[in-house]
């Protein structure tokens, strides 16, 4: 029974990974934290939940990424990986508000627009 569960869990995990990579699309992004710019230019954009507006951006070289979770009309919370190449978004960026194609607070700016 445990072998069957492991096989099923592996198949589901692979399906999630494949569907996540299908959803990623090219975009122009900006990730500024403090006085430092970590992403500025081409990136991968992935919607986290169709309709909510939540998203992930990943630098073209996959060194940095950030998640923005929309919470209400113009508010959200963000996290990023902070250390180049880290595999999880372990550092909170705090509450952000929408400003056009960007989400901002006093220390952070996250922007994403369709690649032209």
Rosetta blueprint (number, residue, H / E / L):
1 X L
2 X H
3 X H
4 X H
5 X H
6 X H
7 X H
8 X H
9 X H
10 X H
11 X H
12 X H
13 X H
14 X H
15 X H
16 X H
17 X H
18 X H
19 X H
20 X H
21 X H
22 X H
23 X H
24 X L
25 X E
26 X E
27 X E
28 X E
29 X E
30 X E
31 X E
32 X E
33 X E
34 X L
35 X L
36 X E
37 X E
38 X E
39 X E
40 X E
41 X E
42 X E
43 X E
44 X E
45 X E
46 X E
47 X E
48 X L
49 X L
50 X L
51 X L
52 X L
53 X L
54 X L
55 X E
56 X E
57 X E
58 X E
59 X E
60 X L
61 X L
62 X L
63 X L
64 X L
65 X E
66 X E
67 X E
68 X E
69 X E
70 X E
71 X L
72 X L
73 X L
74 X L
75 X E
76 X E
77 X E
78 X E
79 X E
80 X E
81 X L
82 X L
83 X L
84 X L
85 X L
86 X L
87 X L
88 X L
89 X L
90 X L
91 X E
92 X E
93 X E
94 X E
95 X E
96 X E
97 X E
98 X E
99 X E
100 X L
101 X L
102 X E
103 X E
104 X E
105 X L
106 X L
107 X L
108 X E
109 X E
110 X E
111 X E
112 X E
113 X E
114 X E
115 X L
116 X L
